[in-house]
Amino acid sequence: MRSFNDEHNDRSSAAAIRPLGLGAFLGSLSALLRGTLASWIKTNGTPSNSDGLFHSREGYDLNLYNGFPRLYIGSDAVTSIAPVNSGVWTHIAVARSGKDLAIYVNGLKTGSGAWEAGTFTVDGVGKTAAGGLNGALDEVRVYKRSLSALEINNLIQSSAIQSNTKTTPIVALDKDFTLAARTLITRTPPTNADGLFRGGAADLNFYGGAPRLYNGITDAVVSNTTVSPNKWAHVAVTRSSKKLTMYLNGVQTGTGTWDGTFALDQIGSGLAGQLQGTIAAVDIETRALSSAEVKAAAGVGSNAFYVPQDSSGTCGPKTQNGACPK
């Protein structure tokens, strides 16, 4: 029997892990504990619920139902809105803190859910109740704590896998959506090379310091207010039907229209380059947040927000657009 104080890492430097039926206790994610399951996966055929990352002694699975990662506990406890593409290395993680569940695809939070009670005792990797994985896993990890989004992204950035997922859409936003994040740009002044999100031929960047959604042909929506270098700012774009609304620090600063698809494939990059600075609190939604929700996310007014100081923690609370103290 194998148990863990914090982390278990099954990683083969010579070859990716093939489906395993371990028949041994690997780690327990109980309702009273925090926990994280994470792994890279590449399927050989069309992904299905037979393609599993983790199986539990209780009969539960982390699998790919019709290509969409999900944690199945007799019903779907949490499901990703972003699918996995065949033949492409993709990083998947599920984090649990108390009853709250979050699922991540390539470091992006793509779903949330709740599990009131129950235990996921890992006893198989690369298998499910429906069958075995047709593909490979690598850098399999089980933690007895809930990793933050930053820690999950650090797993990806430090990975030895040369993934081509950066050119594969994480999720195609073809209807209502929200793109939001906090950012501190160190380039003076910020330019269109500072990309916040890239989506195929479109991106969200800072042209002349003003946040704008460029649809590949023209500016679909532009903020009438610019961001300042070396100061934290919250930027959000929502789309309801065809209407686009731009927000800066919780305040509406522009409107426009566009009915095209934002095929999100990169964060922190745009068509003209990579953002110089830091991004935090990324939020991607397949609905348009209300102005009140955007304002709350920006921490305007009585809800002062926390901004990251470094990889080890946060600083704050801060008022809007405040710089992180040393």
C-alpha positions as CSV (number, residue, x, y, z in Angstrom):
1,M,0.0,0.0,0.0
2,R,1.3,3.4,-1.0
3,S,0.3,6.7,0.7
4,F,1.4,10.3,0.3
5,N,2.1,13.2,2.5
6,D,1.7,15.6,-0.4
7,E,2.4,14.4,-3.9
8,H,2.9,11.2,-5.9
9,N,4.5,11.6,-9.3
10,D,4.5,8.7,-11.8
11,R,6.7,9.9,-14.6
12,S,8.6,8.0,-17.2
13,S,11.5,9.9,-18.8
14,A,11.9,7.3,-21.5
15,A,8.4,6.7,-22.5
16,A,4.9,7.8,-21.7
17,I,2.9,5.8,-19.2
18,R,0.6,3.2,-20.7
19,P,-2.7,2.1,-19.2
20,L,-2.2,0.7,-15.7
21,G,-4.3,-1.2,-13.3
22,L,-2.3,-0.6,-10.2
23,G,-4.4,-2.6,-7.7
24,A,-2.9,-0.5,-4.9
25,F,-3.9,2.5,-2.9
26,L,-2.4,5.7,-4.5
27,G,-4.2,8.5,-2.8
28,S,-7.5,9.5,-1.3
29,L,-9.5,12.7,-2.1
30,S,-12.0,12.8,0.7
31,A,-14.8,15.4,1.3
32,L,-12.8,16.6,4.3
33,L,-9.5,17.0,2.5
34,R,-8.1,19.0,-0.4
35,G,-6.8,17.1,-3.4
36,T,-5.6,17.4,-7.0
37,L,-5.4,14.8,-9.8
38,A,-3.3,15.9,-12.8
39,S,-1.8,14.3,-15.9
40,W,-0.9,14.9,-19.5
41,I,-2.9,12.7,-21.9
42,K,-2.8,11.9,-25.7
43,T,-5.4,9.7,-27.3
44,N,-4.9,7.7,-30.4
45,G,-8.5,7.6,-31.5
46,T,-11.7,9.7,-31.0
47,P,-11.7,10.4,-27.2
48,S,-14.5,8.7,-25.2
49,N,-15.4,7.7,-21.7
50,S,-13.3,4.6,-22.1
51,D,-10.3,6.9,-22.2
52,G,-9.6,7.4,-18.5
53,L,-6.9,9.2,-16.6
54,F,-7.8,7.9,-13.1
55,H,-10.2,5.3,-11.7
56,S,-11.2,5.0,-8.1
57,R,-11.8,2.0,-5.8
58,E,-15.4,3.4,-5.4
59,G,-16.0,3.0,-9.1
60,Y,-15.6,6.7,-10.1
61,D,-13.6,8.0,-13.0
62,L,-11.8,11.0,-14.4
63,N,-12.4,10.3,-18.1
64,L,-13.2,11.9,-21.5
65,Y,-16.9,11.7,-22.1
66,N,-17.4,12.4,-25.9
67,G,-14.0,14.1,-25.6
68,F,-14.8,16.4,-22.7
69,P,-12.9,15.8,-19.5
70,R,-15.2,15.0,-16.5
71,L,-15.1,13.7,-13.0
72,Y,-17.8,11.0,-12.9
73,I,-19.2,9.9,-9.5
74,G,-22.4,8.2,-10.7
75,S,-23.2,11.5,-12.3
76,D,-21.0,14.3,-13.6
77,A,-19.6,16.2,-10.6
78,V,-17.6,18.5,-12.9
79,T,-17.3,18.7,-16.7
80,S,-15.0,20.8,-18.9
81,I,-16.5,23.1,-21.5
82,A,-13.3,22.5,-23.5
83,P,-12.8,19.1,-25.3
84,V,-9.6,17.1,-25.9
85,N,-8.4,16.6,-29.4
86,S,-7.1,13.3,-30.6
87,G,-3.4,12.9,-31.1
88,V,-2.5,16.1,-29.2
89,W,-0.8,16.2,-25.8
90,T,-3.2,17.9,-23.4
91,H,-2.8,18.7,-19.7
92,I,-5.9,17.9,-17.5
93,A,-6.2,18.6,-13.8
94,V,-9.1,18.4,-11.2
95,A,-8.7,20.2,-7.9
96,R,-11.0,19.7,-4.9
97,S,-11.2,22.0,-1.8
98,G,-14.0,20.8,0.5
99,K,-17.0,20.3,-1.7
100,D,-15.8,22.7,-4.4
101,L,-14.4,21.2,-7.6
102,A,-12.5,22.9,-10.5
103,I,-11.3,21.3,-13.8
104,Y,-8.5,22.7,-15.9
105,V,-7.5,22.0,-19.5
106,N,-4.0,23.2,-20.4
107,G,-4.0,25.4,-17.3
108,L,-7.3,27.1,-18.1
109,K,-10.2,26.6,-15.7
110,T,-12.9,25.2,-17.9
111,G,-15.5,24.0,-15.4
112,S,-16.6,24.0,-11.8
113,G,-18.9,21.8,-9.7
114,A,-19.5,20.5,-6.2
115,W,-19.3,17.1,-4.5
116,E,-20.9,17.2,-1.1
117,A,-19.6,14.0,0.3
118,G,-17.6,11.0,-0.9
119,T,-14.1,9.7,-1.5
120,F,-12.0,9.2,-4.6
121,T,-9.5,6.5,-3.7
122,V,-7.2,6.1,-6.8
123,D,-6.6,2.5,-7.7
124,G,-6.0,2.7,-11.4
125,V,-4.3,5.0,-13.9
126,G,-5.2,5.0,-17.6
127,K,-8.4,3.0,-17.0
128,T,-12.1,3.5,-16.4
129,A,-15.1,1.4,-15.5
130,A,-15.9,1.5,-19.3
131,G,-12.5,0.2,-20.4
132,G,-8.9,1.3,-20.9
133,L,-7.1,4.3,-22.4
134,N,-6.3,4.1,-26.1
135,G,-3.3,6.4,-25.9
136,A,-0.7,7.5,-23.4
137,L,-0.3,9.4,-20.1
138,D,2.7,11.3,-18.8
139,E,3.7,13.2,-15.7
140,V,0.9,11.7,-13.6
141,R,0.4,13.4,-10.3
142,V,-1.8,13.0,-7.2
143,Y,-1.7,15.6,-4.5
144,K,-3.4,15.7,-1.1
145,R,-4.1,19.4,-1.4
146,S,-5.9,21.6,-3.8
147,L,-3.4,23.2,-6.2
148,S,-4.1,26.8,-7.2
149,A,-4.4,27.8,-10.9
150,L,-0.9,29.3,-10.7
151,E,0.5,26.0,-9.4
152,I,-1.2,24.0,-12.2
153,N,0.1,26.4,-14.8
154,N,3.6,26.0,-13.3
155,L,3.3,22.2,-13.7
156,I,2.7,22.9,-17.4
157,Q,5.5,25.4,-17.9
158,S,8.0,23.2,-16.2
159,S,6.9,20.1,-18.1
160,A,9.4,18.2,-20.3
161,I,6.6,17.5,-22.8
162,Q,6.9,19.5,-26.1
163,S,3.1,20.0,-26.6
164,N,1.6,21.5,-29.7
165,T,-1.6,22.5,-27.8
166,K,-0.7,26.2,-28.2
167,T,-2.0,26.0,-31.8
168,T,-5.1,23.9,-30.8
169,P,-8.2,25.9,-29.6
170,I,-8.8,25.4,-25.9
171,V,-12.4,26.3,-26.5
172,A,-14.2,27.9,-29.4
173,L,-16.3,30.8,-28.1
174,D,-18.9,31.1,-30.9
175,K,-21.9,32.5,-28.8
176,D,-22.1,34.5,-25.6
177,F,-18.8,34.7,-23.7
178,T,-16.7,36.6,-21.2
179,L,-12.9,37.0,-21.3
180,A,-11.5,38.6,-18.1
181,A,-8.2,38.8,-16.3
182,R,-6.1,41.1,-14.1
183,T,-2.8,42.2,-15.6
184,L,0.3,44.3,-14.8
185,I,2.1,45.3,-18.0
186,T,5.7,46.3,-17.6
187,R,6.2,47.5,-21.2
188,T,6.2,51.3,-21.4
189,P,3.9,52.1,-22.9
190,P,1.7,49.0,-23.4
191,T,1.2,48.1,-27.0
192,N,-0.7,45.7,-29.3
193,A,2.3,43.3,-28.7
194,D,0.9,42.9,-25.1
195,G,-1.6,40.2,-25.9
196,L,-4.0,39.1,-23.1
197,F,-5.8,36.4,-25.1
198,R,-5.4,35.0,-28.6
199,G,-8.2,33.3,-30.5
200,G,-7.2,32.1,-33.9
201,A,-7.1,35.3,-36.1
202,A,-8.4,37.5,-33.3
203,D,-6.9,38.7,-30.0
204,L,-7.4,40.9,-27.0
205,N,-4.5,43.3,-26.8
206,F,-3.5,46.9,-25.7
207,Y,-3.3,49.0,-28.8
208,G,-1.8,52.3,-27.7
209,G,-2.4,51.2,-24.1
210,A,-6.2,50.9,-24.7
211,P,-7.6,47.4,-24.3
212,R,-9.3,46.2,-27.6
213,L,-10.7,43.1,-29.1
214,Y,-9.4,42.8,-32.7
215,N,-11.3,40.3,-34.8
216,G,-8.6,39.9,-37.5
217,I,-10.0,42.6,-39.7
218,T,-10.9,45.5,-37.5
219,D,-11.4,46.6,-33.9
220,A,-14.6,45.0,-32.7
221,V,-14.5,46.9,-29.5
222,V,-12.0,49.4,-28.0
223,S,-11.7,50.9,-24.5
224,N,-11.9,54.7,-24.3
225,T,-9.5,54.5,-21.4
226,T,-5.9,53.3,-21.4
227,V,-4.0,51.2,-18.8
228,S,-0.9,52.5,-17.1
229,P,2.4,50.5,-17.1
230,N,3.4,48.8,-13.9
231,K,0.0,49.1,-12.3
232,W,-2.6,46.3,-11.9
233,A,-5.7,46.6,-14.0
234,H,-8.8,44.4,-14.5
235,V,-9.9,43.9,-18.1
236,A,-13.0,42.2,-19.3
237,V,-14.9,41.8,-22.5
238,T,-18.4,40.3,-22.6
239,R,-20.6,39.3,-25.6
240,S,-24.4,38.9,-25.4
241,S,-25.8,38.0,-28.8
242,K,-23.7,40.2,-31.0
243,K,-23.1,43.0,-28.6
244,L,-19.6,43.4,-27.1
245,T,-18.9,45.4,-23.9
246,M,-15.5,46.4,-22.7
247,Y,-14.7,47.0,-19.1
248,L,-11.6,48.4,-17.4
249,N,-11.4,48.1,-13.6
250,G,-15.1,47.3,-13.5
251,V,-16.2,50.4,-15.5
252,Q,-17.7,50.1,-18.9
253,T,-15.3,51.8,-21.4
254,G,-16.6,50.7,-24.8
255,T,-19.2,48.8,-26.9
256,G,-19.2,47.2,-30.3
257,T,-20.7,44.3,-32.3
258,W,-19.2,41.0,-33.6
259,D,-20.7,37.6,-34.3
260,G,-17.5,35.7,-35.2
261,T,-15.8,32.9,-33.3
262,F,-13.0,33.5,-30.8
263,A,-11.1,30.2,-31.0
264,L,-9.2,30.7,-27.7
265,D,-5.7,29.0,-28.1
266,Q,-3.3,31.2,-26.0
267,I,-3.3,33.2,-22.8
268,G,-0.7,35.9,-22.4
269,S,0.0,36.1,-26.1
270,G,-1.6,37.9,-29.1
271,L,-1.2,38.1,-32.8
272,A,1.7,40.6,-32.5
273,G,3.6,39.1,-29.6
274,Q,3.7,38.1,-25.9
275,L,2.6,40.2,-23.0
276,Q,5.4,41.7,-21.0
277,G,4.2,41.5,-17.4
278,T,2.0,39.3,-15.3
279,I,-1.5,37.9,-15.6
280,A,-3.7,36.7,-12.8
281,A,-7.3,35.7,-12.0
282,V,-8.1,34.6,-15.6
283,D,-11.8,33.9,-16.1
284,I,-13.3,32.4,-19.3
285,E,-17.0,32.0,-19.4
286,T,-19.5,30.8,-22.0
287,R,-21.9,33.5,-20.9
288,A,-21.9,37.2,-20.7
289,L,-21.2,38.3,-17.1
290,S,-23.5,41.2,-16.0
291,S,-22.0,44.6,-15.3
292,A,-22.4,43.9,-11.5
293,E,-20.5,40.6,-11.8
294,V,-17.7,42.3,-13.7
295,K,-17.5,45.0,-11.1
296,A,-17.4,42.5,-8.3
297,A,-14.6,40.5,-10.1
298,A,-12.6,43.8,-10.5
299,G,-13.0,44.5,-6.8
300,V,-14.3,48.0,-7.3
301,G,-15.7,49.7,-4.2
302,S,-15.9,47.9,-0.9
303,N,-14.6,44.6,-2.4
304,A,-10.9,45.4,-2.6
305,F,-9.1,42.7,-4.6
306,Y,-5.9,40.8,-4.0
307,V,-3.2,40.8,-6.6
308,P,-0.3,38.3,-6.9
309,Q,3.1,39.4,-5.6
310,D,5.0,36.3,-6.8
311,S,4.6,32.6,-7.2
312,S,4.5,32.0,-3.4
313,G,1.5,34.1,-2.5
314,T,-0.5,37.3,-2.7
315,C,-0.5,40.8,-1.5
316,G,-3.4,43.0,-0.7
317,P,-6.1,43.8,-0.2
318,K,-5.7,46.6,-2.7
319,T,-7.8,49.3,-4.2
320,Q,-8.4,49.2,-8.0
321,N,-5.3,49.7,-10.2
322,G,-3.0,49.7,-7.1
323,A,0.6,48.5,-7.4
324,C,1.7,45.5,-5.3
325,P,3.7,46.6,-2.3
326,K,7.3,45.4,-2.0
